[in-house]
Amino acid sequence: MSDTAPGGGAAPVTLVTGGSTGIGAAAVHRLLARGHRVTATARREANLQRLAAEADAGERLLTVPGDAGDAADVAEAVTRTVKTFGRLDHIVANAGFSTHDTLADGDPAAWREMVLTNVLGPILLIQAALPALRETRGRIVLVGSVAGVKNTPGNVYSVTKWAVTGLAENTRQLVTGDGIGVTLIAPGRVDSPFWDSRGERPPGPALSSDRIAETIVWALSQPPGTDINTLVVRPTGQAV
């Protein structure tokens, strides 16, 4: 396994949750292309196997099936990453989904799963990864949403992403003294599997998953001493 990045130096190690499809998978591919060693987690092992086949990165890609909202699964992913690669430089808390309903007509059982994934998931990942990130003075990227900076009527998904927005600043204040950077990336409309459970993507302009992945890599690639805290990324023409 190569532990050297192109141009020399230790190859960074990045863990991406929800890494098998959409923004997460695009981020995995871009990070591998930049010389990172990557751990990708997701609930569905078949999707992770497909990701590994597409990436063809050999031992530079570790796939770990698990639930982003389960503390034991998250801890296992971090432990396996450090054991396999010897370090952990960055985490990307990307796992999340929407029930595409409202407070007036939604299913509370589905909300519970969404809150566990979208809100508890990033919290668990940060807690599990902090000891390793303190050693490497690494970076944390939280994938939020425009829905977490602008409310829409009765949108429960929006509530979860407002929580992620708060978590980003809460975490930044906790870890900035350790030299750890924290970036909230809040995408607007993205053409991705996020919309599959809705049936179709709403009309209007949309960004590709790869464009948001490019933003993630840019945030992780900032030089030491630079902490990019909030990036709201909409497609041109999206008004809200």
C-alpha positions as CSV (number, residue, x, y, z in Angstrom):
1,M,0.0,0.0,0.0
2,S,1.4,3.4,-0.9
3,D,1.5,5.9,2.0
4,T,3.1,8.6,-0.1
5,A,1.2,11.4,-1.9
6,P,2.2,12.5,-5.4
7,G,5.1,14.8,-5.1
8,G,6.2,13.3,-1.8
9,G,5.1,13.5,1.8
10,A,2.7,11.3,3.7
11,A,-0.6,10.6,1.8
12,P,-3.5,12.1,3.7
13,V,-6.1,9.8,5.1
14,T,-9.8,10.8,4.8
15,L,-12.9,9.1,6.1
16,V,-16.2,9.8,4.2
17,T,-19.6,8.7,5.5
18,G,-22.3,8.1,3.0
19,G,-19.4,7.4,0.6
20,S,-21.0,5.0,-1.8
21,T,-23.3,7.2,-3.9
22,G,-23.9,10.8,-4.9
23,I,-21.8,13.5,-3.3
24,G,-20.0,11.0,-1.1
25,A,-18.9,8.7,-3.9
26,A,-17.8,11.7,-6.0
27,A,-15.7,12.9,-3.1
28,V,-14.1,9.5,-2.7
29,H,-13.1,9.4,-6.4
30,R,-11.7,13.0,-6.3
31,L,-9.8,12.4,-3.0
32,L,-8.3,9.2,-4.4
33,A,-7.2,11.1,-7.6
34,R,-5.5,13.7,-5.3
35,G,-3.5,10.9,-3.6
36,H,-5.5,10.5,-0.5
37,R,-6.0,7.1,1.2
38,V,-9.8,6.9,1.8
39,T,-12.2,5.1,4.0
40,A,-15.8,5.1,2.7
41,T,-18.7,4.0,4.8
42,A,-22.3,3.3,3.8
43,R,-25.2,1.1,4.9
44,R,-25.4,-1.0,1.8
45,E,-22.4,-3.2,1.3
46,A,-23.3,-3.9,-2.4
47,N,-22.9,-0.1,-3.1
48,L,-19.6,-0.1,-1.4
49,Q,-18.4,-3.0,-3.5
50,R,-19.5,-1.2,-6.6
51,L,-17.6,1.9,-5.5
52,A,-14.5,-0.2,-4.9
53,A,-14.7,-1.8,-8.3
54,E,-15.2,1.6,-10.0
55,A,-12.4,3.3,-8.1
56,D,-9.9,0.5,-8.7
57,A,-7.7,2.0,-6.0
58,G,-6.5,-1.2,-4.4
59,E,-5.4,-0.9,-0.8
60,R,-5.8,2.9,-0.9
61,L,-9.5,2.5,-0.4
62,L,-11.0,0.9,2.7
63,T,-14.8,0.3,2.6
64,V,-16.7,-0.2,5.9
65,P,-20.4,-1.1,6.0
66,G,-22.3,0.5,8.8
67,D,-25.0,2.9,10.0
68,A,-23.8,6.5,10.4
69,G,-26.3,6.9,13.3
70,D,-25.0,4.0,15.3
71,A,-22.2,4.7,17.7
72,A,-20.6,1.3,17.6
73,D,-20.5,1.3,13.7
74,V,-19.0,4.8,13.6
75,A,-16.3,3.9,16.2
76,E,-15.5,0.8,14.3
77,A,-15.0,2.7,11.1
78,V,-12.6,5.2,12.7
79,T,-10.7,2.3,14.5
80,R,-10.3,0.4,11.3
81,T,-9.2,3.5,9.4
82,V,-6.4,4.2,11.9
83,K,-5.4,0.5,12.1
84,T,-5.3,0.2,8.3
85,F,-3.6,3.5,7.4
86,G,-1.8,4.4,10.6
87,R,-3.5,7.9,11.0
88,L,-6.6,9.9,10.2
89,D,-6.2,13.4,8.7
90,H,-9.8,14.4,7.7
91,I,-13.4,13.4,8.1
92,V,-16.3,14.2,5.8
93,A,-19.7,13.8,7.5
94,N,-21.8,13.4,4.4
95,A,-24.3,10.7,5.2
96,G,-27.8,12.0,5.2
97,F,-31.3,11.8,3.6
98,S,-34.6,13.5,3.4
99,T,-38.1,12.2,4.1
100,H,-39.4,14.8,1.6
101,D,-42.5,15.6,3.8
102,T,-43.6,18.3,6.2
103,L,-44.6,18.7,9.8
104,A,-48.2,18.5,8.7
105,D,-48.1,15.2,6.8
106,G,-44.9,13.3,7.7
107,D,-44.2,10.0,9.3
108,P,-42.6,10.3,12.8
109,A,-40.9,7.0,12.5
110,A,-39.2,8.1,9.3
111,W,-38.3,11.4,11.0
112,R,-36.6,9.5,13.8
113,E,-34.3,7.7,11.4
114,M,-33.6,10.9,9.6
115,V,-32.6,12.7,12.8
116,L,-30.4,9.9,13.8
117,T,-28.5,9.9,10.5
118,N,-28.5,13.6,9.8
119,V,-27.8,15.0,13.3
120,L,-26.5,12.3,15.6
121,G,-24.4,10.8,12.8
122,P,-22.0,13.8,12.4
123,I,-21.9,14.2,16.2
124,L,-20.8,10.5,16.6
125,L,-18.2,10.8,13.9
126,I,-16.6,13.9,15.4
127,Q,-16.5,12.3,18.8
128,A,-14.9,9.1,17.5
129,A,-12.4,10.9,15.3
130,L,-11.3,13.7,17.6
131,P,-8.3,11.8,19.2
132,A,-6.8,11.0,15.8
133,L,-7.6,14.4,14.4
134,R,-5.9,16.1,17.3
135,E,-2.7,14.1,16.5
136,T,-2.7,15.2,12.8
137,R,-4.2,18.7,13.3
138,G,-6.7,17.6,10.6
139,R,-9.9,18.9,9.2
140,I,-13.6,18.3,9.6
141,V,-16.1,18.8,6.7
142,L,-19.8,18.7,7.5
143,V,-22.1,18.5,4.5
144,G,-25.1,20.6,5.4
145,S,-27.6,22.2,3.1
146,V,-29.0,25.5,1.9
147,A,-32.1,24.1,3.9
148,G,-29.9,24.6,6.9
149,V,-29.4,28.3,6.3
150,K,-32.9,29.2,4.9
151,N,-36.2,27.8,6.3
152,T,-39.0,26.5,4.1
153,P,-42.5,25.8,5.5
154,G,-42.7,22.8,7.7
155,N,-39.6,21.1,6.3
156,V,-38.3,18.6,8.8
157,Y,-35.2,17.9,6.8
158,S,-34.5,21.6,7.1
159,V,-34.6,21.3,10.9
160,T,-32.0,18.5,10.8
161,K,-29.7,20.6,8.6
162,W,-30.1,23.7,10.8
163,A,-28.8,21.4,13.5
164,V,-25.7,20.6,11.4
165,T,-25.2,24.3,10.8
166,G,-25.1,24.8,14.6
167,L,-22.9,21.8,15.1
168,A,-20.3,23.2,12.7
169,E,-19.7,26.4,14.8
170,N,-20.1,24.5,18.0
171,T,-17.4,22.1,16.9
172,R,-15.1,24.9,15.6
173,Q,-15.1,26.6,18.9
174,L,-14.3,23.2,20.6
175,V,-11.3,22.3,18.4
176,T,-9.8,25.4,17.0
177,G,-7.2,25.5,19.8
178,D,-6.1,22.0,18.7
179,G,-5.3,23.2,15.2
180,I,-8.3,21.4,13.6
181,G,-10.2,23.1,10.9
182,V,-14.0,22.9,10.5
183,T,-15.9,23.6,7.3
184,L,-19.6,23.6,6.8
185,I,-20.5,23.0,3.1
186,A,-24.2,23.9,2.4
187,P,-25.1,22.8,-1.1
188,G,-28.2,24.0,-3.0
189,R,-30.0,21.8,-5.4
190,V,-27.8,18.9,-6.5
191,D,-28.6,16.3,-9.2
192,S,-28.0,13.1,-7.1
193,P,-29.7,10.0,-5.7
194,F,-30.9,12.3,-2.8
195,W,-34.1,12.8,-4.8
196,D,-34.8,9.1,-5.5
197,S,-37.2,8.7,-2.6
198,R,-39.1,11.8,-3.7
199,G,-39.7,10.3,-7.2
200,E,-38.0,13.2,-9.1
201,R,-35.8,16.2,-8.7
202,P,-37.6,19.5,-8.5
203,P,-37.5,21.6,-11.6
204,G,-34.8,24.2,-12.0
205,P,-31.0,24.4,-12.2
206,A,-28.9,21.9,-10.3
207,L,-25.2,21.2,-9.5
208,S,-23.6,17.9,-10.1
209,S,-22.4,15.7,-7.2
210,D,-18.9,16.1,-8.6
211,R,-19.1,19.9,-8.3
212,I,-19.8,19.6,-4.5
213,A,-17.1,17.0,-4.2
214,E,-14.7,19.5,-5.8
215,T,-15.7,22.0,-3.1
216,I,-15.0,19.4,-0.4
217,V,-11.6,18.7,-1.7
218,W,-10.8,22.4,-2.0
219,A,-11.8,22.9,1.7
220,L,-9.6,20.0,2.7
221,S,-6.7,21.3,0.6
222,Q,-6.3,24.6,2.4
223,P,-2.8,25.3,3.8
224,P,-2.1,25.0,7.5
225,G,-3.3,28.0,9.4
226,T,-6.3,28.7,7.1
227,D,-9.7,27.6,8.3
228,I,-12.6,28.0,5.8
229,N,-15.7,27.9,8.0
230,T,-18.8,28.2,5.8
231,L,-19.4,27.6,2.1
232,V,-22.9,27.9,0.6
233,V,-22.9,26.5,-2.9
234,R,-25.9,27.0,-5.2
235,P,-26.3,26.5,-8.9
236,T,-26.6,29.9,-10.7
237,G,-30.3,30.5,-11.0
238,Q,-31.5,28.9,-7.8
239,A,-33.3,31.7,-6.0
240,V,-33.9,30.1,-2.6
